[in-house]
């Protein structure tokens, strides 16, 4: 193992724009610190991608990738650290930590009371949307505002373009959560349109596997499905949040980041995006099938565990496989074909006496 000398380390650090590096560290610390506090006080909230804090981990991953990809673009700004804008940005970036600490000192109850004031629905005495869904929804919106504001103050419009994917991601999660908070149980009918297609696909697969299936109305919740096996049956209701819209939302940001800045032609990009969207929707159907199979063969407890934890690995595995396939196709297949199709360039000609007077 080769260990760099002190001189080599000093030479490396001397080439780093220190004000720029401080700003990048500040941005990451501004979210890593409060998320650490939130994890220490409520670790269970990080177990869920839907109505939980697990999406913050994806946000940090996207932020890290965009910082690497946009390093040169941002560095050309030659920032000076101590300016009015950077000081204001530093104050803004302190707000997530103040929020995380404040939850343990009365802020949580204040958020709940704000939810009552703005009309968060309470369905038949169930306050889950007020005490659980609403605080998470507001939290993501606030963090998105803090992030976008600080990036604009630090880097201007160029920074907003560089961190567009992570900005839209964290803001989009908040918007999705907020829609479900104010329009629970499928009352937001646009997204509910995914449900019949998803359930129909799950029924076809289960019937092919030899299970008897029966659909029923889940009311405002969505569309229900009962699966009957050799010795037991299991019923579940599929709502819009589980029908594929959430997976397609996450997919759209990952594919945007992956294709951004590449030399892939526009036509191939469109093909990759469309094929990936179809694949993401089909993988979500397989996820629902797996949950139903877990329920009919292992009981409701196993189905719940699979739904809340292991089911998300379907999407993660699919994205890893699909993005790897795109990479292999572009580098191994398209690249070789392009190299073979390039005509052999003739060697440069040496000028003659007749061309000496040519301008």
C-alpha positions as CSV (number, residue, x, y, z in Angstrom):
1,X,0.0,0.0,0.0
2,X,1.4,3.4,-1.1
3,X,1.0,6.1,1.5
4,X,1.4,9.7,0.1
5,X,4.0,11.9,1.7
6,X,3.3,15.2,3.5
7,X,4.7,17.1,0.5
8,X,2.3,15.2,-1.9
9,X,-0.7,15.9,0.4
10,X,0.3,19.6,0.6
11,X,0.6,19.8,-3.1
12,X,-2.8,18.2,-3.6
13,X,-4.5,20.5,-1.1
14,X,-2.8,23.6,-2.6
15,X,-4.6,22.9,-5.9
16,X,-8.0,22.9,-4.2
17,X,-10.1,26.0,-4.2
18,X,-10.5,26.3,-0.4
19,X,-13.5,28.7,-0.4
20,X,-15.3,26.4,-2.9
21,X,-14.4,23.3,-0.8
22,X,-15.7,25.0,2.4
23,X,-19.0,25.7,0.7
24,X,-19.5,22.2,-0.5
25,X,-18.7,20.8,2.9
26,X,-21.1,23.3,4.5
27,X,-23.9,22.1,2.2
28,X,-23.4,18.5,3.0
29,X,-23.0,19.1,6.8
30,X,-26.2,21.2,6.8
31,X,-28.2,18.1,6.0
32,X,-26.0,15.3,7.4
33,X,-26.1,16.8,10.9
34,X,-29.9,17.2,11.2
35,X,-30.5,13.8,9.6
36,X,-28.1,12.3,12.2
37,X,-30.1,14.0,15.0
38,X,-33.4,12.8,13.5
39,X,-32.0,9.2,13.2
40,X,-30.9,9.2,16.8
41,X,-34.3,10.4,18.0
42,X,-36.4,8.4,15.6
43,X,-34.4,5.7,13.8
44,X,-37.6,3.9,12.8
45,X,-38.6,6.7,10.5
46,X,-35.6,5.9,8.2
47,X,-37.0,2.4,7.5
48,X,-39.7,3.7,5.1
49,X,-39.4,5.1,1.5
50,X,-43.1,6.1,1.7
51,X,-44.1,8.5,4.5
52,X,-40.7,8.1,6.1
53,X,-37.2,9.6,6.0
54,X,-35.4,6.9,3.8
55,X,-35.7,9.2,0.7
56,X,-33.2,11.6,2.4
57,X,-30.5,9.0,1.8
58,X,-31.3,9.0,-1.9
59,X,-31.2,12.8,-1.8
60,X,-27.7,12.8,-0.3
61,X,-26.6,10.3,-2.9
62,X,-28.0,12.4,-5.7
63,X,-26.4,15.5,-4.2
64,X,-23.0,13.8,-4.0
65,X,-23.2,12.7,-7.6
66,X,-24.2,16.1,-8.8
67,X,-21.4,17.7,-6.8
68,X,-18.9,15.5,-8.6
69,X,-20.4,16.0,-12.0
70,X,-20.7,19.8,-11.6
71,X,-17.4,20.3,-9.8
72,X,-15.7,22.1,-12.7
73,X,-18.7,24.2,-13.6
74,X,-19.2,25.5,-10.1
75,X,-15.4,26.0,-9.5
76,X,-15.2,28.4,-12.4
77,X,-17.2,30.9,-10.3
78,X,-14.1,31.4,-8.1
79,X,-16.2,32.0,-5.0
80,X,-15.1,34.2,-2.1
81,X,-16.3,32.6,1.1
82,X,-17.1,35.5,3.3
83,X,-19.7,37.5,1.4
84,X,-23.1,38.7,2.4
85,X,-24.7,36.0,0.3
86,X,-22.6,33.2,1.7
87,X,-23.2,34.3,5.2
88,X,-26.9,34.4,4.5
89,X,-26.6,31.0,2.9
90,X,-24.8,29.7,6.0
91,X,-27.7,31.0,8.2
92,X,-30.2,29.3,5.9
93,X,-28.3,26.0,6.1
94,X,-28.4,26.1,9.9
95,X,-32.2,26.0,9.8
96,X,-32.5,22.2,9.1
97,X,-30.4,21.5,12.3
98,X,-32.5,24.0,14.3
99,X,-35.6,22.2,13.0
100,X,-34.3,18.8,14.0
101,X,-33.4,20.0,17.5
102,X,-36.7,21.9,17.8
103,X,-38.8,18.8,17.3
104,X,-37.8,17.7,20.8
105,X,-38.6,21.1,22.3
106,X,-42.3,21.7,21.3
107,X,-41.9,22.2,17.5
108,X,-43.6,18.9,16.8
109,X,-46.8,19.8,18.6
110,X,-46.7,23.2,16.9
111,X,-46.6,21.6,13.5
112,X,-49.6,19.4,14.4
113,X,-51.5,22.5,15.5
114,X,-50.6,24.2,12.2
115,X,-52.0,21.1,10.5
116,X,-55.3,21.5,12.3
117,X,-55.4,25.2,11.3
118,X,-54.8,24.5,7.6
119,X,-57.4,21.7,7.5
120,X,-55.5,18.4,7.4
121,X,-58.3,15.8,7.2
122,X,-59.1,13.6,10.1
123,X,-60.9,10.5,8.7
124,X,-63.4,8.9,11.1
125,X,-61.4,10.0,14.2
126,X,-58.1,8.7,12.7
127,X,-55.5,11.4,13.3
128,X,-52.7,9.6,11.4
129,X,-52.6,12.0,8.6
130,X,-52.5,14.9,11.0
131,X,-49.9,13.5,13.4
132,X,-47.7,11.5,11.0
133,X,-48.3,12.3,7.3
134,X,-48.5,16.1,7.7
135,X,-45.3,16.6,9.7
136,X,-43.3,14.5,7.2
137,X,-44.9,16.3,4.2
138,X,-44.1,19.7,5.7
139,X,-40.6,18.6,6.7
140,X,-39.6,17.7,3.1
141,X,-41.1,21.0,1.8
142,X,-39.1,23.0,4.3
143,X,-35.8,21.1,3.6
144,X,-36.3,21.6,-0.1
145,X,-36.8,25.4,0.4
146,X,-33.7,25.6,2.7
147,X,-31.7,23.6,0.1
148,X,-32.7,25.6,-3.0
149,X,-32.4,28.9,-1.2
150,X,-28.9,28.2,0.0
151,X,-27.7,26.8,-3.4
152,X,-29.0,29.9,-5.1
153,X,-27.2,32.2,-2.6
154,X,-23.9,30.3,-2.9
155,X,-23.8,29.6,-6.6
156,X,-26.6,31.5,-8.3
157,X,-28.5,30.2,-11.3
158,X,-25.6,28.0,-12.3
159,X,-25.8,26.2,-9.0
160,X,-29.6,25.6,-9.4
161,X,-28.9,24.0,-12.8
162,X,-26.1,21.9,-11.4
163,X,-28.2,20.6,-8.5
164,X,-31.5,20.5,-10.4
165,X,-32.1,16.7,-9.9
166,X,-31.5,16.7,-6.2
167,X,-33.5,19.9,-5.7
168,X,-36.5,18.5,-7.7
169,X,-36.2,15.2,-5.9
170,X,-36.5,16.4,-2.4
171,X,-39.1,18.9,-3.4
172,X,-41.0,16.3,-5.4
173,X,-41.1,13.9,-2.4
174,X,-42.6,16.7,-0.3
175,X,-45.2,17.4,-3.0
176,X,-46.2,13.7,-3.3
177,X,-46.5,13.4,0.5
178,X,-48.5,16.6,0.7
179,X,-50.9,15.5,-2.0
180,X,-51.6,12.2,-0.1
181,X,-52.0,14.2,3.2
182,X,-54.7,16.5,1.9
183,X,-56.3,14.0,-0.5
184,X,-56.1,10.7,1.4
185,X,-57.6,7.3,0.4
186,X,-57.4,7.8,-3.3
187,X,-59.4,11.1,-3.5
188,X,-56.7,12.5,-5.8
189,X,-58.1,10.6,-8.8
190,X,-55.4,11.4,-11.3
191,X,-52.8,9.2,-9.7
192,X,-55.4,6.6,-8.7
193,X,-55.7,5.8,-12.5
194,X,-52.6,3.7,-12.2
195,X,-54.4,1.2,-9.8
196,X,-56.6,-0.8,-12.2
197,X,-53.7,-1.4,-14.6
198,X,-51.4,-2.5,-11.8
199,X,-54.0,-4.8,-10.3
200,X,-54.8,-6.3,-13.7
201,X,-51.1,-7.1,-14.2
202,X,-50.8,-8.7,-10.8
203,X,-54.0,-10.8,-11.4
204,X,-52.6,-12.1,-14.7
205,X,-49.3,-13.2,-13.1
206,X,-51.0,-14.8,-10.1
207,X,-53.5,-16.7,-12.3
208,X,-50.5,-17.9,-14.4
209,X,-48.9,-19.2,-11.2
210,X,-52.1,-21.2,-10.4
211,X,-53.6,-18.9,-7.7
212,X,-57.3,-18.0,-7.6
213,X,-57.8,-14.3,-7.6
214,X,-60.8,-12.0,-7.0
215,X,-60.9,-8.2,-7.1
216,X,-63.2,-6.1,-5.0
217,X,-63.8,-2.4,-4.5
218,X,-61.6,-0.9,-1.8
219,X,-63.7,2.2,-1.8
220,X,-61.8,5.4,-1.7
221,X,-58.7,3.5,-0.7
222,X,-58.2,1.9,-4.1
223,X,-58.9,-1.5,-5.6
224,X,-58.8,-4.7,-3.5
225,X,-57.4,-8.1,-4.5
226,X,-58.0,-11.5,-2.8
227,X,-55.5,-14.3,-3.5
228,X,-56.5,-17.9,-2.6
229,X,-53.9,-20.6,-2.3
230,X,-54.1,-24.3,-1.4
231,X,-54.9,-23.7,2.3
232,X,-55.3,-20.0,2.9
233,X,-56.2,-16.7,1.3
234,X,-55.0,-13.1,1.7
235,X,-56.6,-9.8,0.8
236,X,-55.0,-6.4,0.2
237,X,-56.0,-3.0,-1.2
238,X,-53.8,-1.3,-3.7
239,X,-53.8,2.5,-3.6
240,X,-52.1,5.0,-5.9
241,X,-49.0,5.3,-3.7
242,X,-48.3,1.5,-4.2
243,X,-49.5,1.3,-7.8
244,X,-46.4,2.5,-9.5
245,X,-46.5,6.3,-9.4
246,X,-44.0,6.6,-6.6
247,X,-41.6,4.2,-8.3
248,X,-41.9,6.1,-11.6
249,X,-41.2,9.3,-9.7
250,X,-38.0,8.0,-8.2
251,X,-37.0,6.5,-11.6
252,X,-37.4,9.7,-13.5
253,X,-34.9,11.5,-11.3
254,X,-32.3,8.7,-11.4
255,X,-32.5,8.4,-15.2
256,X,-32.3,12.2,-15.6
257,X,-29.1,12.2,-13.6
258,X,-27.6,9.2,-15.4
259,X,-28.3,10.5,-18.9
260,X,-27.5,14.1,-18.1
261,X,-24.3,15.4,-19.8
262,X,-23.7,12.2,-21.7
263,X,-23.0,12.1,-25.5
264,X,-25.9,9.7,-26.1
265,X,-28.1,10.9,-29.0
266,X,-31.5,12.3,-28.2
267,X,-33.4,9.5,-29.9
268,X,-31.5,6.8,-27.8
269,X,-32.2,8.9,-24.6
270,X,-35.9,8.9,-25.4
271,X,-35.8,5.1,-26.0
272,X,-33.9,4.5,-22.8
273,X,-36.3,6.7,-20.8
274,X,-39.5,5.0,-22.2
275,X,-38.2,1.4,-21.9
276,X,-37.0,2.2,-18.3
277,X,-40.4,3.6,-17.4
278,X,-42.2,0.5,-18.7
279,X,-39.7,-1.7,-16.9
280,X,-40.2,0.2,-13.6
281,X,-43.9,-0.2,-13.8
282,X,-43.6,-3.9,-14.5
283,X,-41.2,-4.4,-11.6
284,X,-43.6,-2.6,-9.3
285,X,-46.3,-5.2,-10.4
286,X,-43.9,-8.0,-9.5
287,X,-43.4,-6.3,-6.1
288,X,-47.1,-6.4,-5.4
289,X,-47.3,-10.0,-6.6
290,X,-44.5,-10.9,-4.2
291,X,-46.3,-9.1,-1.3
292,X,-49.5,-11.0,-2.0
293,X,-47.6,-14.3,-2.3
294,X,-45.9,-13.6,1.1
295,X,-49.4,-13.0,2.6
296,X,-51.1,-16.0,1.2
297,X,-48.2,-18.4,2.1
298,X,-46.8,-16.7,5.2
299,X,-49.6,-14.7,6.7
300,X,-50.3,-11.0,7.2
301,X,-47.2,-10.3,9.3
302,X,-44.8,-11.5,6.6
303,X,-46.7,-9.5,4.0
304,X,-46.5,-6.4,6.1
305,X,-42.7,-6.9,6.7
306,X,-42.2,-7.5,3.0
307,X,-44.2,-4.4,2.0
308,X,-42.5,-2.1,4.4
309,X,-38.9,-3.3,4.0
310,X,-37.9,-5.8,1.4
311,X,-40.3,-4.8,-1.3
312,X,-38.3,-1.7,-2.1
313,X,-35.3,-3.8,-3.1
314,X,-37.2,-4.7,-6.3
315,X,-36.9,-1.1,-7.5
316,X,-33.3,-0.7,-6.3
317,X,-32.2,-4.0,-8.0
318,X,-34.0,-3.0,-11.2
319,X,-32.4,0.4,-11.4
320,X,-28.9,-1.1,-10.8
321,X,-29.5,-3.7,-13.6
322,X,-31.1,-1.3,-16.0
323,X,-28.5,1.5,-15.7
324,X,-25.7,-1.1,-15.9
325,X,-27.3,-2.4,-19.2
326,X,-27.4,1.1,-20.6
327,X,-23.7,1.6,-19.7
328,X,-22.7,-1.7,-21.3
329,X,-24.8,-1.0,-24.5
330,X,-23.3,2.5,-24.9
331,X,-19.7,1.6,-24.2
332,X,-19.4,-2.0,-25.5
333,X,-22.0,-2.2,-28.3
334,X,-22.7,1.3,-29.6
335,X,-19.1,2.4,-29.1
336,X,-17.7,-0.5,-31.1
337,X,-20.2,0.0,-33.9
338,X,-19.4,3.7,-34.1
339,X,-15.7,2.9,-34.3
340,X,-16.1,0.4,-37.1
341,X,-18.3,2.8,-39.1
342,X,-15.8,5.7,-38.9
343,X,-14.1,6.0,-42.3
344,X,-10.4,5.9,-42.5
345,X,-9.1,9.4,-42.6
346,X,-6.6,10.0,-45.4
347,X,-3.1,11.1,-44.2
348,X,-2.5,14.9,-44.3
349,X,-1.1,16.1,-47.7
350,X,2.0,18.1,-47.9
351,X,1.7,21.5,-49.6
352,X,3.3,21.9,-53.0
353,X,4.9,24.9,-54.6
354,X,1.6,25.6,-56.5
355,X,-0.2,26.2,-53.2
356,X,2.4,28.6,-51.7
357,X,0.5,31.6,-52.9
358,X,-3.0,30.4,-51.7
359,X,-4.5,32.5,-49.0
